[in-house]
Amino acid sequence: MSDEKETQAYINAFGYVKRSKNRQEIIKIIATTRKTPSDITEIMDTRFSLVSSILSDLKNNGIVVCLNEEDKTGRLYVLTKLGLEILDELDQQ
């Protein structure tokens, strides 16, 4: 039963990321090294508010984690195990 729940959770998370080019891009950006929302905004050449919102959603879905949540600025994000699995599957496509 647990395996079924984990599989379904993975499928849901993968589908959530797959539906958005911006989510996919952010995952690929933070795959190699820790990044702040400002770093990601600069790399993507987009609005800070968009990046911040996507990171919040990815965090709520267990795909990324903030390493220094207590800091008001300079928060660093990395992929979780789930995020790495999703990245691996995206790279295979």
C-alpha positions in Angstrom: 0.0 0.0 0.0 2.8 2.4 0.8 4.5 1.8 -2.5 1.2 2.6 -4.3 0.9 5.8 -2.4 4.5 6.8 -3.1 4.1 5.9 -6.8 1.0 8.0 -7.0 2.6 10.9 -5.2 5.5 10.7 -7.6 3.2 10.6 -10.6 1.2 13.6 -9.3 4.4 15.6 -8.6 5.9 14.8 -12.0 2.7 15.8 -13.8 2.7 19.0 -11.8 6.2 19.9 -12.9 5.7 18.7 -16.5 2.7 21.0 -17.0 4.9 24.1 -16.7 8.0 25.1 -18.6 8.9 27.5 -15.8 8.8 24.8 -13.2 10.9 22.6 -15.4 13.4 25.3 -15.9 13.7 26.2 -12.2 14.3 22.5 -11.4 17.0 22.3 -14.0 18.6 25.6 -12.7 18.9 24.4 -9.1 19.9 20.9 -10.0 23.6 21.6 -10.1 24.0 24.0 -7.2 22.1 26.0 -4.5 20.4 29.0 -5.9 18.6 32.0 -4.4 15.4 33.3 -6.0 17.4 36.3 -7.2 19.9 34.0 -9.0 17.0 32.1 -10.7 15.3 35.4 -11.7 18.5 36.6 -13.3 19.1 33.3 -15.2 15.5 33.1 -16.4 15.2 36.8 -17.1 11.7 36.9 -15.6 9.9 38.5 -12.7 11.0 37.8 -9.1 7.4 37.4 -8.0 6.9 34.6 -10.5 10.1 32.7 -9.4 9.1 33.2 -5.7 5.6 31.8 -6.3 6.9 28.8 -8.2 9.5 28.0 -5.5 6.8 28.2 -2.9 4.6 25.8 -4.8 7.5 23.4 -5.5 8.4 23.5 -1.8 4.8 22.8 -0.8 4.8 19.8 -3.2 8.1 18.4 -1.7 10.1 19.0 -4.8 12.5 21.6 -3.4 13.6 22.6 0.1 14.9 25.9 1.4 18.1 25.4 3.3 17.9 28.6 5.3 14.2 29.3 5.9 14.8 31.7 8.8 16.6 34.2 6.6 14.5 36.9 5.0 16.8 37.3 2.0 19.3 35.1 0.3 17.3 31.9 0.8 19.0 28.9 -0.8 17.0 26.2 -2.6 17.9 22.7 -3.6 16.1 19.7 -5.0 14.7 17.0 -2.6 15.0 13.3 -3.5 11.7 13.6 -5.2 12.9 16.6 -7.1 16.0 14.7 -8.2 13.9 11.8 -9.4 11.7 14.2 -11.4 14.8 15.9 -12.9 16.2 12.5 -13.9 13.0 11.6 -15.8 12.8 15.1 -17.4 16.4 14.6 -18.7 15.5 11.3 -20.2 12.7 12.8 -22.3 
